[in-house]
């Protein structure tokens, strides 16, 4: 079975019936309780009484069904400054009132080297996350800003998103942000929308189901094979076909939990 990363290369193949199954898991278990499961985005406008309500529009429903929200795992309240040597650094503006220890925040959130910023004077920060998405058929995931959720206090910049095939390139996600107004703080509360994961499939008419999956030995071994490639190769997309050739046929194994114990 071939899991081509290019939809046009598989247009003559027979797709499975039913929903497209996407799996998710955390590649780090320590402290995993703070990371909520991805949630399907649903319209805030819930007026279904009128036939012309936006909540009943098939186009709106179809679009929302392909986006899943990932929430911020802890409070973030940071500012940008430079140290006495001119090096960019982050400040934890919450201080002693912070819900997360500064040392732990520093492990997860950092500012990238200034030479790697996409635009001069616009800092890029990155938040490491343990979320990994996987599929056993061609699925592209796009990481985008939570544009369907209203933010009374907009963030002073834009999310640095991306798009890649999760069937051949499962990897831990990272929230990257370009700080266009570094004189303004970044403030995100735990539980606020951090980003959306949008899924594109070979058969647009099929729905998407996102289910927690096991980190099996086969999946762990495959991820270890592709991890760290960005440190050695500039264009990791060139490795997709090579990874596909070495990929086991099945990697997704949904978790079944018995909630009626005892």
C-alpha positions in Angstrom: 0.0 0.0 0.0 1.4 3.4 -1.0 0.6 6.5 1.1 1.6 9.1 -1.4 2.1 12.6 0.1 0.9 14.2 -3.2 -2.9 13.9 -3.7 -2.5 14.2 -7.4 -0.4 11.0 -7.4 -3.2 9.1 -5.7 -6.2 10.4 -7.5 -6.8 7.1 -9.3 -6.6 5.0 -6.2 -9.6 3.7 -4.3 -10.1 5.6 -1.0 -11.6 3.9 2.0 -15.2 4.5 3.0 -16.4 6.4 6.0 -14.6 9.2 7.9 -10.9 9.8 7.6 -9.3 8.9 10.9 -6.7 11.1 12.3 -4.9 10.1 15.5 -3.2 12.4 18.1 -1.0 11.7 21.1 1.4 13.4 23.4 5.1 12.4 22.9 5.8 13.5 26.5 3.8 12.0 29.3 5.3 14.1 32.2 2.8 16.8 33.0 0.6 15.6 30.2 -2.6 16.3 32.2 -2.3 20.0 31.4 -2.7 19.4 27.7 -6.3 19.1 26.6 -7.5 17.0 23.8 -8.0 18.8 20.4 -11.5 20.0 20.0 -13.6 20.3 16.9 -14.3 23.9 16.1 -18.0 24.7 16.2 -19.7 27.9 15.4 -20.2 30.3 18.2 -23.4 31.4 16.5 -25.8 28.7 17.7 -29.0 30.1 16.4 -30.6 27.2 14.6 -34.2 28.4 14.8 -34.1 30.3 11.5 -33.6 28.4 8.2 -31.1 31.1 7.1 -29.0 31.0 10.3 -25.3 30.8 9.7 -25.2 27.8 12.1 -27.2 25.8 9.5 -25.2 26.8 6.5 -23.7 23.7 4.9 -20.6 25.6 3.8 -20.0 26.8 7.3 -20.6 23.4 8.8 -18.3 21.7 6.3 -15.5 24.2 6.9 -15.7 24.0 10.7 -15.7 20.2 10.6 -12.1 20.2 9.3 -10.6 22.4 12.0 -9.7 21.3 15.5 -8.6 23.7 18.2 -5.6 23.2 20.4 -5.8 25.2 23.7 -3.0 27.0 25.5 -1.8 24.6 28.3 -0.8 27.3 30.8 -0.9 31.1 31.3 1.6 33.1 29.3 2.3 36.7 30.0 5.6 37.8 28.6 7.4 40.9 27.3 10.3 41.5 25.0 13.6 43.2 26.0 17.3 43.1 25.4 20.0 42.4 27.9 23.1 44.5 28.6 24.8 42.9 25.6 21.9 43.7 23.3 20.8 40.1 23.1 17.0 39.5 22.8 15.4 38.0 25.9 11.9 37.3 27.2 10.5 38.7 30.4 7.9 36.8 32.5 5.6 39.8 33.3 3.5 37.7 35.7 6.4 37.6 38.1 5.6 35.9 41.4 1.9 35.7 40.4 2.8 33.4 37.5 1.0 30.1 37.5 4.0 28.4 35.9 7.6 28.5 37.4 10.0 30.7 35.4 12.4 27.8 35.0 9.6 25.6 33.5 8.4 28.4 31.2 11.9 28.8 29.9 12.1 25.1 29.1 9.0 25.4 26.9 9.1 28.9 25.5 12.1 30.6 24.0 13.0 33.3 21.5 14.9 32.2 18.4 18.3 33.4 17.4 18.0 36.9 15.8 19.7 35.8 12.6 16.9 33.3 12.1 14.1 35.9 12.3 12.2 36.1 9.0 12.0 39.9 9.1 14.5 42.3 10.6 13.2 43.7 13.9 10.4 41.2 14.2 11.3 38.6 16.9 10.1 35.0 16.5 9.3 33.0 19.6 8.5 29.3 19.8 6.5 27.3 22.3 7.4 23.6 22.3 4.3 21.3 22.5 4.0 17.5 22.8 1.1 17.2 20.4 1.6 14.8 17.4 -0.9 14.0 14.7 -0.8 10.8 12.6 -2.9 9.2 9.8 -2.7 6.0 7.8 -3.8 7.6 4.5 -2.9 10.8 2.8 -3.7 13.8 5.1 -2.2 17.2 5.1 -2.4 19.2 8.3 -2.2 23.0 8.4 -1.4 24.9 11.6 -3.2 28.3 11.5 -4.3 31.0 13.9 -7.7 30.5 15.7 -9.5 32.9 13.3 -13.0 31.8 14.2 -12.5 32.8 17.9 -12.9 36.5 18.8 -10.1 37.9 20.9 -10.9 41.1 22.7 -7.2 41.9 23.1 -5.5 40.7 19.9 -2.0 39.4 20.1 0.7 41.8 18.8 1.7 39.7 15.9 0.9 36.7 13.8 1.2 32.9 14.1 4.0 31.4 12.0 2.0 28.4 10.6 2.8 25.5 8.4 1.4 22.7 6.3 2.8 19.1 6.0 1.6 15.5 5.5 1.0 13.8 8.8 0.8 10.4 7.3 4.5 10.4 6.5 5.9 13.1 8.8 4.4 12.9 12.3 6.3 15.2 14.6 5.7 17.2 17.8 4.1 20.6 17.0 5.5 23.9 17.9 3.6 27.2 18.3 5.7 29.9 16.5 4.8 33.5 16.7 6.2 36.6 14.9 6.1 39.5 17.4 5.4 42.5 15.1 4.9 44.9 18.0 7.5 43.8 20.6 6.8 46.8 22.7 3.4 45.2 23.5 3.1 42.1 25.8 1.9 38.7 24.8 -0.9 37.5 27.1 -2.6 34.1 26.6 -4.6 32.4 29.4 -4.7 28.7 30.0 -7.6 27.2 28.0 -7.6 30.0 25.3 -7.4 28.9 21.7 -3.7 28.6 20.8 -4.1 27.5 17.1 -6.2 25.4 14.8 -5.2 22.2 13.1 -6.9 22.0 9.8 -7.0 18.7 7.8 -7.0 18.2 4.0 -7.8 14.8 2.6 -7.8 13.1 -0.7 -11.6 12.8 -0.7 -13.0 16.2 0.4 -16.5 14.7 0.9 -15.3 12.4 3.7 -15.6 13.8 7.3 -12.7 13.9 9.7 -12.5 12.1 13.0 -9.7 12.9 15.5 -9.0 10.2 18.1 -6.3 9.7 20.7 -3.9 7.0 19.5 -1.3 4.8 21.2 2.4 5.6 20.8 3.2 2.0 19.7 6.8 0.8 19.4 6.4 0.9 15.6 5.3 4.5 15.7 8.0 5.5 18.2 10.7 3.8 16.0 9.4 5.6 12.9 9.4 9.0 14.6 12.9 8.5 15.8 14.0 7.8 12.2 12.7 11.1 11.0 13.3 13.3 14.1 16.1 15.8 14.0 16.2 15.9 10.1 15.8 19.6 10.1 19.2 19.9 11.8 20.9 18.2 8.8 18.8 19.0 5.8 17.4 22.5 4.8 14.5 21.2 2.8 12.9 18.4 4.8 10.1 18.1 2.2 12.7 16.4 0.0 12.7 13.5 2.5 9.0 12.8 2.4 9.2 10.2 -0.3 12.2 8.5 1.4 10.3 8.4 4.7 7.2 7.0 2.9 9.2 4.1 1.5 10.3 3.1 5.1 6.9 3.7 6.7 5.0 0.7 8.2 1.6 0.2 6.6 -0.3 0.9 9.8 0.8 3.3 12.6 -2.5 4.5 14.0 -3.9 2.5 16.9 -6.8 4.2 18.7 -6.9 4.1 22.5 -9.9 2.3 24.0 -10.5 3.3 27.6 -12.9 1.5 29.9 -14.7 4.2 31.9 -16.8 1.7 33.8 -14.2 0.1 35.9 -15.2 -1.6 39.2 
